[in-house]
Each structure stands twice: as C-alpha cells, then as structure tokens.
C-alpha cells in the first residue's frame, strides 16, 4: 500500500506528456507585462485543463476543486491559485501561448496518426465551422446581431487521425469561405465542404494550386453540360457530367468541372456534387462527401465533452484562452490514443478521466478499461514526446 500512496495521480501522469521546458519556452515568448508573482502560466494551464477534463463550469469551481487536492498539487508542478488571480491572468496574458502549444502538439500527433480509410494517397480534409452563442450583455465585444453575441470556430479536419489541423477562431459574423480562402492546403490534397463554401473564384484558385475540392452544387447554379459519362446506377449514381459554369459566374471559374448526382439508398435523398477531380470514381467522390460527417462528429465531441460553450472569463482573451486549451486537451488525448493504440473513443477517454483525475491509478490501464492492479512500474513511462 505504501507504493500505491506514492503513485502519481492520473492528472499528473497526463500532464507529464507535455515537456515542461518547451512549455516554459513558449510561456516566455508569449508573456506580456511584468513578471508574474502569484501564479505561473503553468499553474494557469493546470487549472484550466482541470476545468476542461473535469467539466468545471466556473473559476470558483475550478479553484475549489484544486484546493481540495492541495496535497497532490506538487506532483502537478503547480501551486494553489485564487479565483481573482486566475481571472487576472486569463484577462491579461496572451492566449497565443496556448495557440502555439496547440501547434506543437499537433505536429507530434501528425507523426503518429493513422491514415484515412480511402485507397487514394491524397491528403483529405473536411472544412466547417461551428458557432458558439454568447450573451451580448456579458460579452459585448462578440456582437453578432442586435441582441446576440457569438464566436465562430473554423476547423480543417485532417482525416488522418481526424485531427483539427487548421483552427481559426473569429467573431460570429465572419463567413466560412472567408477563412477557407486563407488555408494553406498542400498540393494534391482533397478538401470537402458544404455549400457554405461555394465560391467560384476560390474554386478556380484551388484548381490553379493543384488542390482538389468536393462540395455540393447550389440549386440555382447555372451551367452547361459538355459531356455525359456512364454511371453505375446500382451504386446509387444518377449522373456524371463534365460541365462549365455559365451566367455571371462564368468568368470566375473558366475551367471544366465535374457534376455528379447520387441518391443515398438509405435515406432516398438526392445529392449533386461538384468537384475538379476527374481521376477518382464517381462513387468515391460521393463517399468522400459522406466522410465529411466526421467533422460534425468532431464538433459534437468537443461541445459535449470539453468546455467551449460556457466560459469562466468574459474578455476576448479569456474566451480564446479557454478555447485553445480545449483544443490542446483534445490533441493530448489523441496523442495518447495513437501512441498506445487505445480502442476507446476520445469521448470514452474523457469520461473516464472525469471520474478518476485525482485517483492514484496507472493512466493507460485506466484508459484501456483494465481493473486496478497491484503497484507496478508505470507503463506510461514508455510514452514520451520525441
């Protein structure tokens, strides 16, 4: 029992996967004003990560939870914080620290992520955005309408491991395609998106860069059929055509495009897809668009399991700090999942952590669903960032 008493908590084991020297280097680079005396950026990260993983809804709730675990804070490399001090740091210290940490974690996850399930070798991305409603009287900087406030989280989801490889947070008024145009997608990649991203000039720019897109055609689109191709109707396909855009948009996208009709045998709903990829089979194009559902599942996962709908601060900096720490928490769990080949979903992992954060149990057996065993050498020691 003595060995068990000295075992680190699940939370402490989880945080050890973030190299402290790298974190402190980033903290120094993203510091504003005088040196912090009462609380460090690491203590801020520990506190807000606790809020994410334990589902805490307020600063007072987070601080109370940490205070109840004072004896275990040493193993977290953290110190006790007050809600007033934590609020001040959330307001004044740049959120960009956690945006930079996100990109470091992302690069490590990408080296371990499993490939998407399609046969083609092209990178595959899904683009979408989710709106987070805010109370305008509490968040006046986030004006979205006359009585509403909102921020929007734009994500480019890499289907290799379903990682949020492109993340941008804007005000609620920013149009999806405005952010889409800024993404630096690799040549030969395939990007799939819904009709909110329909922009013929952007389609033409993607085509010039050697980037393939798959989207749904707008109902009022004007076009002329240049060539009709044979389709396998038993696979749900209704048409496969080469078209050119006509009308006022003709000059925006002068290249030939491919128009594919598909009826989902399960729902009976008919879809019309638009793409500049003439290499892949028409049914593969339909399946690519169907795979776009993964980004909806991503948004559902983070909204239901992480704290990005209710905020512990009211300033823009505090809100962005919380969102970027949520993204870091997601990547940290993804890295552990890839490295240890855990079968649990990220949602299941988060639920296990919520119940066991301050328990003295081995992290990996817990996440794998194994019952507690006798004290042994910690298996997570094999997991290290390179």
C-alpha positions as CSV (number, residue, x, y, z in Angstrom):
1,X,0.0,0.0,0.0
2,X,2.9,2.3,0.6
3,X,4.0,2.1,-3.1
4,X,0.4,2.9,-4.1
5,X,0.4,6.0,-1.9
6,X,3.4,7.4,-3.8
7,X,2.0,6.7,-7.3
8,X,1.1,9.9,-9.1
9,X,-2.5,10.9,-9.9
10,X,-4.0,10.2,-13.3
11,X,-4.0,14.0,-13.9
12,X,-0.3,14.3,-13.1
13,X,0.6,11.4,-15.4
14,X,-1.4,13.0,-18.2
15,X,0.3,16.4,-17.8
16,X,3.8,14.8,-17.9
17,X,3.3,14.2,-21.6
18,X,3.8,18.0,-22.2
19,X,7.5,18.7,-21.8
20,X,7.8,21.5,-19.2
21,X,10.9,23.0,-20.8
22,X,9.1,23.5,-24.1
23,X,6.1,25.0,-22.3
24,X,8.2,27.4,-20.3
25,X,10.0,28.5,-23.5
26,X,6.6,29.3,-25.1
27,X,5.4,31.0,-21.9
28,X,8.4,33.3,-22.1
29,X,7.8,34.1,-25.7
30,X,4.1,34.9,-25.1
31,X,4.4,37.0,-22.0
32,X,3.0,40.5,-21.5
33,X,3.9,43.0,-18.8
34,X,5.8,42.4,-15.6
35,X,6.9,39.0,-14.3
36,X,4.0,37.0,-12.7
37,X,4.4,36.6,-9.0
38,X,1.4,34.9,-7.6
39,X,0.6,32.4,-10.4
40,X,2.6,31.0,-13.3
41,X,1.4,30.2,-16.8
42,X,1.8,26.5,-16.0
43,X,-0.5,26.9,-13.0
44,X,-3.0,28.6,-15.2
45,X,-2.7,25.8,-17.7
46,X,-3.1,23.1,-15.0
47,X,-6.2,24.9,-13.6
48,X,-7.9,25.4,-16.9
49,X,-7.0,21.9,-18.1
50,X,-8.7,20.6,-15.0
51,X,-11.7,22.7,-15.9
52,X,-11.8,21.1,-19.4
53,X,-11.2,17.5,-18.3
54,X,-13.3,17.6,-15.1
55,X,-16.1,19.6,-16.6
56,X,-15.9,22.5,-14.2
57,X,-18.2,25.4,-15.1
58,X,-16.7,28.4,-13.2
59,X,-13.4,29.8,-11.8
60,X,-14.7,29.3,-8.3
61,X,-15.5,25.6,-9.1
62,X,-12.0,25.1,-10.6
63,X,-10.2,26.7,-7.6
64,X,-12.3,24.8,-5.1
65,X,-11.5,21.5,-6.8
66,X,-7.8,22.3,-6.8
67,X,-7.9,23.4,-3.2
68,X,-9.4,20.1,-2.2
69,X,-6.4,18.4,-3.8
70,X,-3.7,20.7,-2.2
71,X,-1.5,17.7,-1.2
72,X,-1.4,16.5,-4.8
73,X,-0.5,19.8,-6.5
74,X,3.2,19.2,-6.0
75,X,3.1,16.3,-8.4
76,X,1.4,18.6,-11.0
77,X,4.2,21.1,-10.7
78,X,1.5,23.7,-9.8
79,X,0.7,25.9,-6.8
80,X,-2.6,26.9,-5.3
81,X,-4.4,29.7,-7.1
82,X,-7.2,32.1,-6.2
83,X,-10.1,32.8,-8.5
84,X,-9.2,36.5,-8.5
85,X,-5.5,35.8,-9.5
86,X,-6.6,33.3,-12.1
87,X,-9.1,35.7,-13.6
88,X,-6.5,38.4,-13.9
89,X,-4.1,36.1,-15.7
90,X,-6.8,35.0,-18.1
91,X,-7.6,38.6,-18.8
92,X,-4.1,39.9,-19.3
93,X,-1.7,37.2,-20.5
94,X,-2.0,36.4,-24.2
95,X,-4.0,33.4,-25.4
96,X,-1.4,32.9,-28.1
97,X,0.7,30.8,-25.7
98,X,-1.9,28.0,-26.0
99,X,-2.3,28.5,-29.7
100,X,1.4,27.9,-30.0
101,X,1.2,24.9,-27.7
102,X,-1.6,23.5,-29.9
103,X,0.6,23.6,-33.0
104,X,3.5,21.8,-31.1
105,X,1.1,19.1,-30.0
106,X,-0.4,18.9,-33.5
107,X,3.0,18.3,-35.2
108,X,3.6,15.3,-32.8
109,X,0.1,13.9,-33.3
110,X,0.5,14.1,-37.1
111,X,3.6,11.8,-37.0
112,X,1.5,9.0,-35.3
113,X,-1.9,9.5,-36.8
114,X,-3.4,6.5,-38.8
115,X,-4.2,7.2,-42.4
116,X,-7.7,7.8,-43.7
117,X,-9.7,4.7,-44.9
118,X,-9.7,5.5,-48.6
119,X,-7.4,3.8,-51.1
120,X,-6.1,7.0,-52.7
121,X,-3.0,8.5,-51.2
122,X,-4.1,12.2,-51.3
123,X,-4.5,14.0,-48.0
124,X,-8.1,14.5,-47.2
125,X,-9.5,17.5,-45.2
126,X,-13.1,18.5,-44.2
127,X,-13.8,22.2,-43.7
128,X,-16.6,23.5,-41.5
129,X,-17.3,26.0,-38.7
130,X,-19.3,25.9,-35.5
131,X,-20.9,28.9,-33.9
132,X,-20.7,29.4,-30.1
133,X,-23.5,31.7,-28.8
134,X,-22.6,34.3,-26.2
135,X,-24.7,36.7,-24.2
136,X,-24.2,40.1,-25.7
137,X,-24.6,41.9,-22.4
138,X,-21.8,39.8,-20.9
139,X,-19.6,39.6,-24.0
140,X,-20.1,43.0,-25.7
141,X,-17.0,42.5,-27.9
142,X,-18.6,39.5,-29.6
143,X,-21.5,41.3,-31.3
144,X,-23.2,39.0,-33.8
145,X,-26.6,40.7,-34.2
146,X,-28.6,43.4,-32.5
147,X,-29.2,41.3,-29.4
148,X,-26.8,38.3,-29.8
149,X,-23.2,37.6,-29.4
150,X,-21.1,34.8,-30.8
151,X,-17.7,33.5,-31.8
152,X,-17.1,31.0,-34.6
153,X,-14.5,28.2,-34.5
154,X,-13.4,27.3,-38.1
155,X,-11.7,23.8,-38.4
156,X,-10.0,22.0,-41.2
157,X,-10.2,18.4,-40.1
158,X,-7.4,16.1,-41.3
159,X,-8.9,12.6,-41.9
160,X,-5.6,11.1,-41.0
161,X,-6.5,10.5,-37.3
162,X,-9.3,13.1,-37.5
163,X,-7.0,15.9,-36.2
164,X,-8.0,19.6,-36.3
165,X,-5.0,20.6,-38.4
166,X,-6.4,24.1,-39.2
167,X,-8.1,26.0,-36.4
168,X,-9.2,29.7,-36.5
169,X,-11.4,31.5,-34.0
170,X,-13.3,34.6,-35.3
171,X,-16.3,36.7,-34.5
172,X,-19.6,35.2,-35.4
173,X,-20.0,37.4,-38.4
174,X,-17.0,36.1,-40.3
175,X,-18.2,34.0,-43.3
176,X,-16.9,30.4,-43.6
177,X,-15.4,30.8,-47.0
178,X,-13.5,33.9,-45.9
179,X,-11.5,31.7,-43.6
180,X,-11.4,28.9,-46.1
181,X,-9.5,31.1,-48.6
182,X,-6.7,31.7,-46.0
183,X,-5.9,28.0,-45.5
184,X,-2.5,26.8,-46.9
185,X,-3.6,23.4,-48.1
186,X,-0.9,21.1,-49.6
187,X,-1.0,20.4,-53.4
188,X,-2.8,17.2,-54.5
189,X,-4.9,17.3,-51.3
190,X,-8.7,16.9,-51.4
191,X,-10.8,19.3,-49.4
192,X,-14.5,18.5,-48.8
193,X,-17.0,21.2,-47.7
194,X,-20.7,22.0,-47.7
195,X,-22.5,24.7,-49.7
196,X,-21.5,27.5,-47.3
197,X,-18.1,27.4,-49.0
198,X,-19.4,27.8,-52.6
199,X,-17.2,30.5,-54.2
200,X,-16.3,30.0,-57.9
201,X,-13.3,32.3,-57.7
202,X,-11.9,30.3,-54.8
203,X,-12.6,27.0,-56.7
204,X,-10.6,28.3,-59.6
205,X,-7.7,29.3,-57.2
206,X,-7.7,25.9,-55.7
207,X,-7.6,24.3,-59.1
208,X,-4.7,26.5,-60.1
209,X,-2.8,25.3,-57.0
210,X,-3.4,21.7,-57.8
211,X,-5.8,21.2,-54.9
212,X,-9.0,19.1,-55.4
213,X,-12.3,20.1,-53.8
214,X,-15.6,18.2,-53.3
215,X,-18.7,20.2,-52.4
216,X,-22.5,20.3,-53.1
217,X,-23.7,22.3,-56.0
218,X,-26.1,25.1,-55.3
219,X,-29.6,24.6,-56.6
220,X,-29.7,27.8,-58.6
221,X,-26.3,27.2,-60.2
222,X,-26.1,28.0,-64.0
223,X,-24.0,25.6,-66.1
224,X,-23.8,23.9,-69.4
225,X,-23.2,20.1,-69.8
226,X,-20.1,19.5,-72.0
227,X,-20.0,15.7,-71.8
228,X,-22.0,12.9,-70.1
229,X,-20.3,9.8,-68.6
230,X,-21.7,6.3,-68.0
231,X,-22.7,5.7,-64.4
232,X,-23.4,2.5,-62.4
233,X,-27.0,3.1,-61.2
234,X,-26.8,0.1,-58.8
235,X,-24.3,2.1,-56.8
236,X,-26.8,5.0,-56.3
237,X,-25.3,7.2,-59.1
238,X,-27.7,9.2,-61.2
239,X,-25.3,11.3,-63.3
240,X,-21.6,12.0,-64.0
241,X,-21.1,15.1,-66.2
242,X,-18.4,17.4,-67.3
243,X,-19.8,21.0,-67.1
244,X,-18.7,24.6,-67.5
245,X,-20.2,27.4,-65.4
246,X,-22.3,29.9,-67.2
247,X,-24.1,33.1,-66.3
248,X,-22.5,35.9,-64.2
249,X,-20.1,33.4,-62.6
250,X,-18.6,32.1,-65.9
251,X,-15.5,34.3,-65.7
252,X,-14.8,33.4,-62.1
253,X,-14.2,29.7,-62.8
254,X,-13.5,29.2,-66.5
255,X,-12.2,25.6,-66.1
256,X,-14.3,22.5,-66.7
257,X,-15.8,20.9,-63.5
258,X,-17.4,17.6,-62.8
259,X,-21.0,17.3,-61.7
260,X,-22.1,14.0,-60.0
261,X,-25.6,13.0,-59.0
262,X,-26.1,10.5,-56.2
263,X,-29.1,9.1,-54.4
264,X,-28.5,7.7,-50.9
265,X,-30.1,4.3,-50.8
266,X,-30.6,4.5,-47.0
267,X,-32.5,7.9,-47.0
268,X,-33.6,8.3,-50.6
269,X,-32.2,11.8,-50.6
270,X,-30.6,13.0,-53.8
271,X,-27.3,14.9,-53.8
272,X,-25.5,16.8,-56.5
273,X,-21.7,17.1,-56.0
274,X,-19.3,19.5,-57.7
275,X,-15.6,18.7,-58.0
276,X,-12.5,19.3,-60.1
277,X,-11.3,15.8,-59.6
278,X,-11.7,13.7,-62.8
279,X,-9.5,10.8,-61.6
280,X,-11.5,9.2,-58.9
281,X,-14.6,7.1,-59.5
282,X,-17.9,8.9,-59.2
283,X,-18.9,6.7,-56.2
284,X,-15.7,7.5,-54.4
285,X,-16.5,11.2,-54.8
286,X,-19.9,10.5,-53.2
287,X,-18.2,8.6,-50.4
288,X,-15.7,11.4,-49.8
289,X,-18.6,13.8,-49.2
290,X,-20.2,11.3,-46.9
291,X,-17.0,11.2,-44.9
292,X,-17.4,15.0,-44.2
293,X,-19.7,13.9,-41.4
294,X,-16.6,13.3,-39.3
295,X,-16.2,17.0,-38.8
296,X,-19.7,17.2,-37.4
297,X,-18.8,14.4,-35.0
298,X,-15.7,16.3,-34.0
299,X,-17.7,19.4,-33.1
300,X,-20.2,17.3,-31.3
301,X,-17.4,15.6,-29.3
302,X,-15.7,18.9,-28.1
303,X,-19.0,20.6,-27.4
304,X,-20.4,17.7,-25.3
305,X,-17.2,16.7,-23.5
306,X,-15.0,19.9,-23.3
307,X,-15.8,23.3,-22.0
308,X,-16.2,25.6,-25.1
309,X,-19.9,26.5,-24.6
310,X,-19.7,28.1,-21.2
311,X,-16.8,30.4,-20.2
312,X,-15.0,31.2,-17.0
313,X,-14.0,34.7,-18.2
314,X,-15.7,37.4,-20.2
315,X,-12.9,39.1,-22.2
316,X,-12.0,38.1,-25.7
317,X,-8.6,36.9,-24.4
318,X,-10.1,34.8,-21.7
319,X,-12.5,33.2,-24.1
320,X,-9.8,32.4,-26.6
321,X,-7.5,31.1,-23.9
322,X,-10.2,28.6,-22.9
323,X,-10.9,27.5,-26.4
324,X,-7.3,26.9,-27.3
325,X,-6.7,24.9,-24.0
326,X,-9.7,22.8,-25.0
327,X,-8.0,22.1,-28.4
328,X,-4.7,21.2,-26.6
329,X,-6.6,18.8,-24.3
330,X,-8.2,17.2,-27.4
331,X,-4.7,16.7,-29.0
332,X,-3.1,15.4,-25.9
333,X,-5.7,12.7,-25.7
334,X,-5.4,11.9,-29.4
335,X,-1.6,11.6,-29.0
336,X,-2.0,9.1,-26.1
337,X,-4.6,7.2,-28.1
338,X,-2.4,6.9,-31.2
339,X,0.8,6.1,-29.3
340,X,-0.7,3.4,-27.1
341,X,-3.3,2.1,-29.6
342,X,-6.2,2.5,-27.1
343,X,-9.5,1.2,-28.5
344,X,-11.6,3.7,-26.5
345,X,-13.1,6.7,-28.3
346,X,-12.0,10.2,-27.2
347,X,-15.4,10.6,-25.7
348,X,-15.0,7.5,-23.6
349,X,-11.4,8.6,-22.6
350,X,-12.7,11.9,-21.4
351,X,-15.5,10.4,-19.3
352,X,-13.0,8.0,-17.6
353,X,-10.7,10.9,-16.8
354,X,-13.6,13.0,-15.4
355,X,-14.2,10.3,-12.8
356,X,-10.6,9.5,-12.0
357,X,-8.4,12.6,-12.4
358,X,-7.1,12.6,-8.9
359,X,-7.1,8.9,-8.3
360,X,-3.7,7.2,-7.9
361,X,-4.1,4.8,-10.7
362,X,-2.0,3.9,-13.8
363,X,-3.2,6.1,-16.7
364,X,-3.0,3.6,-19.6
365,X,-4.7,0.6,-17.8
366,X,-7.4,3.0,-16.8
367,X,-8.0,4.3,-20.3
368,X,-7.9,0.7,-21.7
369,X,-10.6,-0.3,-19.2
370,X,-8.5,-2.6,-17.2
371,X,-9.3,-3.0,-13.5
372,X,-6.9,-1.6,-10.9
373,X,-3.9,-4.0,-10.3
374,X,-1.0,-4.2,-7.8
375,X,1.6,-1.4,-7.9
376,X,4.0,-2.0,-10.8
377,X,6.4,0.0,-13.0
378,X,4.3,2.7,-14.7
379,X,3.5,1.6,-18.3
380,X,3.1,5.3,-19.4
381,X,6.9,5.6,-19.0
382,X,7.2,4.3,-22.5
383,X,5.2,7.2,-23.9
384,X,7.4,10.2,-24.5
385,X,7.3,13.1,-26.9
386,X,10.3,12.9,-29.2
